[in-house]
C-alpha cells in the first residue's frame, strides 16, 4: 500500500479513536487505578482484539452482524453488560473507602488485580462492542485495492490502526495516572467515580444502539 493511503487511514483512525469511548475510558481508568505498567497490559488486550476484529471483518462477521438483528443484539447486550459490571466495580462505595487517605495504588483491589486480568477485561470490552465490527466493515474496504493481494493490505491497515490506537490510549492512561499521582485524595475519588460513571453511560449507550438496516 502507498504511503498516502496509509496516512489517510491513520488520520481517520485517530479521529475515531480519540473520541472518548469504552476503550480509552478504560485506559484512563486503568492508568489512574493501577499505574502505567498495568495500564499498558490493558492496552495490549485492546490491541489483540484489533487483530481479531479485523480478521473477523475479513471473514465476513461484520456483514453478519449488520444483517442479523439477533446476533447484533447478542454481541451488543454482552458488551453493555460487561461495561456496566466494570463501571459498577469503580462506583461501589467499598472501593472509595479503601482508597480514602492512602491512594488508589495502595488499595487491596490494586494489589490483587493482575496485569493478565486487566488485559482480559480490556480485550473483552473491545471484542463485545458490535459498533467496532460495523466500523471496521465500513472503513477498511474503502482503503483496499481490489487489484492487489488482500492479506498484505489487511496486515498493513491493522498495523497502522494498532499503532494509532496504542498512542491515543497511552495518552489517556497517562492523564489518568498523572491526575491520581498529583491530585488530592478527594480528587482521586472523584476521578474514580467519573470513570465508573462514564463506563455506565457507555454501557447504556451501547445497549440503545440500533442496527442500521441495509
VMD Tcl script that draws the C-alpha trace (Angstrom):
set ca {
  {0.00 0.00 0.00}
  {1.24 3.51 -0.74}
  {2.15 5.98 1.99}
  {-0.70 8.35 1.13}
  {-3.32 5.65 1.66}
  {-1.81 4.60 4.98}
  {-1.56 8.24 6.12}
  {-5.21 8.84 5.25}
  {-6.21 5.69 7.14}
  {-4.13 6.81 10.14}
  {-5.87 10.21 10.15}
  {-9.34 8.67 10.05}
  {-8.34 6.18 12.74}
  {-7.04 8.95 15.02}
  {-10.28 10.92 14.74}
  {-12.33 7.80 15.50}
  {-10.19 6.61 18.42}
  {-9.50 9.92 20.16}
  {-13.25 10.45 20.68}
  {-13.91 9.08 24.19}
  {-15.30 5.56 24.00}
  {-15.15 2.45 26.20}
  {-11.56 1.55 25.24}
  {-9.99 4.93 26.01}
  {-12.14 5.48 29.12}
  {-10.97 2.12 30.42}
  {-7.36 3.05 29.58}
  {-7.69 6.24 31.62}
  {-9.30 4.34 34.48}
  {-6.53 1.74 34.42}
  {-3.88 4.43 34.45}
  {-5.48 6.16 37.43}
  {-6.13 2.98 39.42}
  {-3.22 0.70 38.62}
  {-0.39 2.81 37.21}
  {1.13 2.82 33.75}
  {2.61 -0.70 33.74}
  {-0.73 -2.39 34.32}
  {-2.49 0.13 32.11}
  {-0.24 -0.99 29.25}
  {-1.42 -4.55 29.89}
  {-4.96 -3.33 29.26}
  {-3.86 -1.63 26.06}
  {-2.30 -4.87 24.86}
  {-5.67 -6.54 25.40}
  {-7.34 -3.94 23.17}
  {-4.64 -4.29 20.51}
  {-5.06 -8.07 20.49}
  {-8.76 -7.50 19.95}
  {-7.95 -5.32 16.92}
  {-6.37 -8.29 15.17}
  {-9.43 -10.37 15.98}
  {-11.84 -7.65 14.83}
  {-10.14 -7.04 11.50}
  {-9.78 -10.79 10.92}
  {-13.49 -11.15 11.70}
  {-14.33 -8.39 9.23}
  {-12.16 -10.06 6.59}
  {-14.06 -13.31 7.25}
  {-17.42 -11.57 6.89}
  {-18.52 -11.38 10.54}
  {-19.14 -7.66 10.27}
  {-21.58 -8.29 7.44}
  {-23.33 -10.96 9.51}
  {-23.83 -8.55 12.42}
  {-25.07 -5.88 10.03}
  {-27.59 -8.31 8.55}
  {-28.72 -10.21 11.66}
  {-30.70 -8.44 14.38}
  {-30.33 -11.47 16.67}
  {-26.53 -11.76 16.58}
  {-26.10 -7.99 16.67}
  {-28.21 -7.93 19.86}
  {-26.29 -10.84 21.41}
  {-22.95 -9.05 20.99}
  {-24.44 -5.68 21.95}
  {-26.00 -6.80 25.24}
  {-22.98 -8.88 26.20}
  {-20.76 -5.84 25.74}
  {-23.15 -3.49 27.54}
  {-23.44 -5.89 30.48}
  {-19.69 -6.24 30.81}
  {-19.15 -2.48 30.66}
  {-21.84 -1.97 33.30}
  {-20.15 -4.50 35.58}
  {-16.77 -2.76 35.23}
  {-18.39 0.63 35.89}
  {-20.14 -0.72 38.99}
  {-16.85 -2.04 40.36}
  {-15.44 1.50 40.21}
  {-18.51 3.09 41.79}
  {-19.23 0.74 44.66}
  {-18.70 2.52 48.00}
  {-16.23 -0.05 49.36}
  {-13.59 0.90 46.80}
  {-13.85 4.61 47.58}
  {-13.43 3.91 51.31}
  {-10.41 1.68 50.69}
  {-8.76 4.46 48.69}
  {-9.53 7.20 51.22}
  {-6.30 8.60 52.63}
  {-3.97 6.02 51.10}
  {-4.15 6.46 47.34}
  {-5.56 4.00 44.86}
  {-2.16 2.43 44.31}
  {-2.30 1.03 47.85}
  {-5.79 -0.47 47.86}
  {-6.43 -4.20 48.10}
  {-8.03 -4.19 44.64}
  {-4.96 -2.66 43.01}
  {-2.61 -5.10 44.68}
  {-4.65 -8.16 43.68}
  {-5.76 -7.17 40.17}
  {-3.17 -8.80 37.92}
  {-1.90 -7.48 34.60}
  {-3.42 -10.53 32.92}
  {-6.85 -9.78 34.40}
  {-6.65 -6.15 33.27}
  {-5.62 -7.30 29.78}
  {-8.56 -9.70 29.71}
  {-11.07 -7.06 30.84}
  {-9.97 -4.64 28.14}
  {-9.97 -7.31 25.45}
  {-13.50 -8.42 26.32}
  {-14.76 -4.82 26.25}
  {-13.32 -4.33 22.76}
  {-14.45 -7.65 21.30}
  {-18.03 -7.34 22.59}
  {-18.59 -3.94 21.01}
  {-20.65 -4.52 17.83}
  {-20.02 -0.95 16.70}
  {-16.35 -1.89 16.25}
  {-17.26 -4.64 13.77}
  {-19.51 -2.29 11.83}
  {-16.86 0.45 11.94}
  {-14.19 -1.83 10.51}
  {-16.63 -3.25 7.95}
  {-17.43 0.24 6.69}
  {-13.94 1.72 6.92}
  {-11.41 -0.91 5.91}
  {-12.78 -1.77 2.43}
  {-12.51 1.88 1.39}
  {-8.72 1.67 1.72}
  {-8.24 -1.68 -0.01}
  {-7.09 -2.02 -3.59}
  {-9.07 -4.94 -5.10}
  {-6.46 -5.36 -7.82}
  {-3.69 -6.38 -5.39}
  {-3.45 -9.19 -2.78}
  {-5.75 -8.51 0.17}
  {-3.83 -10.09 3.07}
  {-0.81 -7.72 2.98}
  {-3.21 -4.79 2.85}
  {-5.20 -6.05 5.84}
  {-1.95 -6.52 7.77}
  {-0.72 -3.03 6.90}
  {-4.00 -1.40 7.92}
  {-4.10 -3.41 11.14}
  {-0.56 -2.30 11.98}
  {-1.43 1.36 11.40}
  {-4.63 1.09 13.43}
  {-2.91 -0.55 16.39}
  {-0.09 2.00 16.47}
  {-2.51 4.93 16.41}
  {-4.84 3.36 18.96}
  {-1.98 2.50 21.32}
  {-0.69 6.08 21.18}
  {-4.13 7.51 21.97}
  {-4.81 5.04 24.80}
  {-1.35 5.67 26.25}
  {-2.12 9.39 26.31}
  {-5.42 8.85 28.12}
  {-3.81 6.44 30.60}
  {-1.03 8.94 31.28}
  {-3.60 11.65 32.04}
  {-5.30 9.31 34.50}
  {-2.01 8.31 36.09}
  {-0.71 11.87 36.48}
  {-4.03 13.05 37.88}
  {-4.02 10.46 40.66}
  {-0.29 10.98 41.26}
  {-0.55 14.69 41.98}
  {-4.18 15.28 42.93}
  {-5.62 15.27 46.43}
  {-7.31 12.08 47.63}
  {-10.78 13.63 47.16}
  {-9.91 14.42 43.53}
  {-8.73 10.85 43.00}
  {-12.01 9.52 44.37}
  {-14.00 11.77 42.06}
  {-11.94 10.68 39.09}
  {-12.57 7.06 40.04}
  {-16.29 7.74 40.19}
  {-16.16 9.73 36.97}
  {-14.53 6.86 35.08}
  {-17.03 4.41 36.55}
  {-19.92 6.65 35.61}
  {-18.54 7.09 32.10}
  {-18.39 3.32 31.66}
  {-22.02 3.03 32.83}
  {-23.02 5.72 30.33}
  {-21.11 3.84 27.62}
  {-22.93 0.65 28.62}
  {-26.31 2.37 28.35}
  {-25.35 3.94 25.03}
  {-24.26 0.58 23.67}
  {-27.46 -1.10 24.86}
  {-29.52 1.52 23.00}
  {-27.60 1.21 19.72}
  {-29.80 0.13 16.83}
  {-28.62 -1.96 13.92}
  {-28.69 0.03 10.67}
  {-30.70 -1.89 8.13}
  {-29.05 -2.48 4.79}
}
mol new
graphics top color blue
foreach p $ca { graphics top sphere $p radius 0.5 }
foreach p [lrange $ca 0 end-1] q [lrange $ca 1 end] { graphics top cylinder $p $q radius 0.2 }
display resetview
